[in-house]
Amino acid sequence: MPDIRYALRNGDKTSSGGILFATGRSIFHHDLIVGVEGDHATCPACKVGGPVMNDCYPAVDVDGKQMLVTGARVNCKCPTHPVVIHSRMDFIIEVNRGGRNAPPPPSSASLASSNLTSPATGDYDEQVRVRAGNTPLEGYPYFIATPDGRAFSGCIDESRKLPRIYTKNLNEYAIYWGDDALAKQIEV
């Protein structure tokens, strides 16, 4: 499965009780500045603080710097650098833990031409539970495409669980929501 993180914003707290000071002027989320690598966070533990850097590659460039995501570390004088903790869960970013030069995930465009099929039995299974704060999601359309050509579609029910996906040696698949899901259903 992809590594999903959340964007960090001005005022987000650190694991040592510090605060992130986002200084960018390009991207705002709910009226707060979104952080970029190099922004400063305080550290009450060592009383110094320092620049904040990601432990992954989000591939979201903001004025030449990478957007900060959950897990970014404060480069302070503590022996174990504190991490910045997201305050909101509605700005989601898929990251690459392999760094800037790691190969990208497979293209979802090649998956769109697959036919809708039923789940196949396998050695692995995943089941996603959908959350959107207090927003009701019942009836919201989804479309799931696996790299091996299978696809699943429908609408979210009251359990908020997507269908269980059974796979053999498969660790990634794409999920489309709302209008994107409806468009994918028309394509197949």
C-alpha angles and dihedrals in degrees: 000000000000119000104249121197136172127241116254121229139195109288097024111146128241128225088254093053095262128133132239115233106203111198104181122116101197109073127040128181118193088345094305126110115253112232126243131197111283096035113132129249127187123235118203090188097065095016091227111083121187148191117321120231132180123246089214141031113261093179091220107128118200113184091329096315131095118253113250117247136184111296096036110146131228108231096218131137095274115116089233111039113229119239127230114243121215118242096199133041100202102084103071125184128184108221137196112231090193093072135239096317098046116114115267121247116268115284115263089209090076089053096057094077093062124114122245110258140167122260117282121218116249149145096275134047136184131189120186122209111206122223132178104167109261094335112122110238102183109131094018109139123240135183123195122196124188123202090242090066102261121130135191127192141174142105128294113259130207092279089062088219122133118217117286109257115215116200143165113226091341121133105166139050136161125244121199123195137203116336091003090057092049091050091051091050090055092049095058 
